[in-house]
Structure formats: C-alpha cells, structure tokens
Amino acid sequence: MTVKKAVFPVAGLGTRFLPATKSSPKEMLSLIDKPLVQYVVEEAVAAGIEQILFVTGRGKRAIEDHFDISFELESILREKGKEDIVKEVRDIAEMISIFYVRQKQALGLGHAILCAREFVGNEPFAVLLGDDIIDAERPCLGQLLDVFQKYRGSVLALEQVPMENISAYGCVRAKTISDRVYEVTDLVEKPKREDAPSDLAIIGRYVLTPDIFPILEKQEPGKGGEIQLTDAILKLSKQQSIYGCRFEGNRYDCGDKLGFLKATIDMALKREDLGRDLEEFLRARLGCPAG
C-alpha cells in the first residue's frame, strides 16, 4: 500500500525560542527566506505525499495563512511586474492538499497523532516534526518509505548521536537486517546515558500503520505527564515488527538555537546567490585565508 497522507504536529509552544515565538509560531521562523515548516512540507511533497494534516493549537494561524492564497499580495506584486515572485508564492498554496485540526490540550506528541485518526482512516501514514530539517540528496521521508514498501511495517528515522546527548532523544535497541535498516526490539524515551540501549536516536520522521491508534487511545501519560508516541510504538512492537532506517543526510535540530544557526549557515553556503559572499565574510570574520 502506498503512503499518501502525512501528519504534521505543530501545536508546540516553541519555548526554546522565546521571545521570538511569543506571538509567532516557531514553525514560521525563517531559515534564510523560507519558514521552517515549508522545508518539511517540501520534503513530504518530494517523497510523494499527496495530503497533509496540520495538528495545530492556539496562535498557529500564521501557518494556515502561509499555505493559503494571498490575493492582495499577488495583486501588489503583479502591479510591480514581479510575476516570478507571484508564481513562487502561488506555488506554496498549490503544492499539496492541506487540512487542519486543533489539538485542544497540550498532552504530548502521542495525543497529537491521535487527533489525526479521522484524517488518516485505515491507511499507513507519515509523521514529520518541524524541528528537524534534514538536508539529503534523497528526501529522508522517501528513504523511510522505501523501507516501508519492502517490509510493510512501521519505520522510524534513526541517527547515531553522541552518548552524552542521548538523554535528549528517544532511542532504540535494534538488530541490523540490511544496510542502514534495523529491526527495533526496544524503545526508551529520553533515557539517562547509563540506561540507553544504544546510540541510535529516533529523529522526527516516522511511517506508521493505523494500528497505532487503538494503542494511543488507551495510552496512559508517561514521562512529563504526556502521552508519549515512543511508549505507544513500543507496545505496537509487541504486535508487529517495527523497523528503523538510519537515513543518509544532514540533520539540523532547528528547535535549538545553535542548530538553527548551523542550518542557516550551511544552507546559505550552498546557495548560488549567497554562498560565495557568505564564505568570504566568514573567512574574513574568522581570520582564515581565502580558499
């Protein structure tokens, strides 16, 4: 079965970026000249997703406006003869079919996914978290979907992280079944370093079967008093095989200030219109000789 639907949980408060996120969604923080959320939506589109659901909360209206048609803006741009920019902003509104639902209480990622049950129906679906921007030759989600098509089970994006950082992630115990592909045998949400089963961290991309919903519906709150998706996936693993894909590409944690800055610099250096001048500035700023 082909995966055509994706869920984007975007109801978080973005407290790590206060005060910037006091009145603007963290997903709308600009990475050069596009909001973070647009990069993730473009990844989903490139992987073949046809419909997405934003699970939103209060104060997230700017996300809806960004992916809507802005007739007033387009009219002003046309009057100024900027037809190329008109096409660019219209393409944002037309790139994919988008739906919205409110997560009325902040009860965790698992609860946010449960809010998508009616949208998903009885189909496998993808989940993408906007904090993780992944620069990859082949879309990270596309890599997960390849694994799903082969093994027909839920798939988690995995990345090896330093053990001193593992407590910031959910992580897995897994056995290798092919290059970069694992069968997951245990999952732990944000363990202490000494309790972590491995250095394989779960990153914000998932492909899940609809069997997760009955589990989430009965799931008790876990760490932090929230309904943890990791706990539900662990229960699902007792019923069916769960797989991990150690994706190829560079991940930036754009929910973290340093990660956001790294993403901005690396992405800008790859741009034809910015790369050369930015490299010259950085070399001069750091006292490095020209390359």
N, C-alpha and C positions, 0 to 999 in steps of 0.2 A: 504494500500500500504506500502511495506517495504522500509525503507530508506537505500540506499546502497551507496550514494555519500556524501562526506564531503568537505567543503571548508576551507582552512587554509590561512587567510590573514597574510602574513609575510613581507610586504613591508615597515614596520615602521623602523625608523632610530635608535631606541634604545638610545635616548639621555640621559636617566637617568643613563646609564652605561658607558658613555664616561669617559676616553678614550678607555676602553676595546672594545667598539663597533665601533671605528673609522674605522677599516678595516675588522672587523669580525661581522657577523650578531648576533644580540642579541639572536636569537633563537638557536645559536650554543654555547652559554655559557654552560659550563659543570656543571651539577648537579651531583656531585660525579664523575661518569665515563661515563655518557651519556649526550648528549646535551639536552637542554630543549625540543626542538621540537620533539625529539624521544619519550619522555614520552607521549606527546599529541597524536602522531601518534599511539602509542601502545594502548592508551585508545580507539581511534577510531576503531582500529582493534578488540579489545576485545568486543566492542559494536556491531560488525557485519558489519561495513563499509567495502566496497569492493574496492572503488575507491576514491582517494582524489585529489584535485586540490590545489596546492600552488599558491597563488596570490603573486608574487614576485616583487621586484624592483631592482634597481641598487645595486651592491655589495652583492647580495644574492647567488652567485654561490656556496658557500660552502655548502648550504643546498642541492642543487642538487647533489654535489659530495658525500655528506654523504649517500644519499639514492641510490647511484649508485654502481655498482660492481667495485671493485678496484683489477684488475688482478695482478698488480705489488705487492701490499701489500700482497695479498693472496699467491703469489709465494714465497715471502720472508718468510712468516710465515710457509709455508709448508717445506721449506728448513731447518727451525729451529725445525721442528717436532711439531709445535703448531697447530695441527689440530682442537683442541677445539676452539681456537680463530678464525681460518678460518671459521668455521661454524657460530660463533657468528657474524662476520662481514658480511658474505654472507646472513645470515637471515635478516639483516637490509635492504638489497637491494631487498629481495624477499617477505617481509611481506605483501605488498599490491601494487596495481597498482597505479602509481603516474603520474600526469600530471602537467604542469606548464603554467602559463600565466603571462605576465607583467602588472602591474599597472603603467602606464607611468607617471601619475601625482599623487601627494600625496593629494588626495581630500577627504580622510576620509574613515571610515570603510564601510559606505553605498556604496561608489563608488567601493571599493574593492570587495564587494559582487556582484555588478553589472557586474564586469569583469568576473564573473563566469557563466553568464547567458547561454552561448552556451554550456558549460560543463554540467550544471545542466539539461537543457531542461525543460520539463514539469513534473518534479518529485519533491517531497519533498526532502529536503537535510539538512545536519547538517553544522553548523559553529563552529569551535573551535579556540579559541585565545590562542596563545602560552605562554602568560604571566601568565596565570592561570594554575598552576599544582595542580591537585586535587587527593589526596590520599584517595581512597574509596574502600571498600570491593567489591561493585558492581560499575563498571565504571559510572562516572557521566553521560556521554552521554547515556549509557544504561538506566539509570533511566529516562532521558528525553524521550527516545524512547518508554518506557513503557507508559508514559502519552500520547504521540502522537498516539500510537496504540489504546488507549482506547477512546480518544476524537477527534482524526482526525483534530487537529488544531495545529498551530504553538505553540511551547513551549520554554520558557525562563528558564534558570537556575537562581535560586534566592538564596540569602543568607542574613540572618539578620546581619546587621553591626551596630556598634555604631553610633548614630545620629551625633556625632561630625565628623564622617568620610564620611557621606552620600554624601557630595558635590563632592566626587571623583568618583561617580558612576552614571549610570543611575538607576532610581528606579521606583517602580510601586505602584499604588493603586490597591488593589485586594481583592476579596472576596473568602473565603475558601470554596472549594467544596468537599474536602476529605482530608485525612491525607497527609500533605505536598504538596497538589495540590491546585492551585488557578485559578480563572478566572480573568484575568487582565482587569481593566477598565480604567486605565490611566497610561501613562509613561512620565517621565520627565528626561531629560539628565542633569546630574550634577547640581542638584538644590542647592540653599542655604539651610542651615539646617531648617530655619523657613518656607521654601516653599516646603519642601519634603513631599510627601503624605504618606510615611511610612518609616520603616527602612529596607524594602526588596529591596536589591540591585540586579541589573542584573549582573551576572557573565558571563565569556567568553565561554559559551556553549549555542547554540541555535539549535532548529529544526524548519525550516521554510518551508512554502509552496511556490511554484513558483509564487504565486500571488504577492509576494513582488517585483518582477522585474518591472512590469509596474509602480509601485509607485516610486521605486528608479530612474527609467528613467526620471521621471518628478520632482524629489525631488529638491527643492531649498536648497542651502547651509544654514546650521544652525549655532549652536554655534561653534566658532572657524573658521568660514568660510568653514566648511567641510560638506559633505553630511552625515548626521547622520543616522545610522541604526535605532536608537531609534525613531527618528521622523517618519521614514517610517513604522515602526511596529505600531506606534500609529495610523497612517492613515489606516493601514491594519485592526486594531481592530474595525474600523467603518464598515468594510465589513464582518468580520467573527470573531469568538471567538478566543482570544489569551489566552494561559494558562501559568502558572508558576509552576515550580517544585522546592521546597526547598530541594535540594539534601542532601543526607547523605554522609559525608566525610569531610576531612580537606582540605581547600583550602589555597594555598600559592601564594601570589602575587609576582611572580618572576621577574616582571618588576621593582620591588622596592628592593633596596639593603638589607634592613633588612628582607624583606620577603624571598629573595633568601637565606640569611644566615639561617633563621629558617628552610626552606625546606631542606637545606643541612644537618643540624644537625639532624632533625627528621628522614629523610630518612636514614642517616648513622647509627643512633642508632638502626634502625630496621634490619640492615644487619648483617648476621651471621659472616661475615669476618671482620667487622669493629665495630659493636655495643659495645662489651664488652670493647675493648681498648679505644674507644672514651668516653664511660661513665666514665671509670677510670680517663682519662685525665681531663674531665670536673669537676669531683668531686674534684680532686686534685687542679685544677686551681681555683675553687670557694671556696675551704676550706670546702667542705662537707664531712661528714663521709661516708665510703663505705656502700653500701646497703646490 
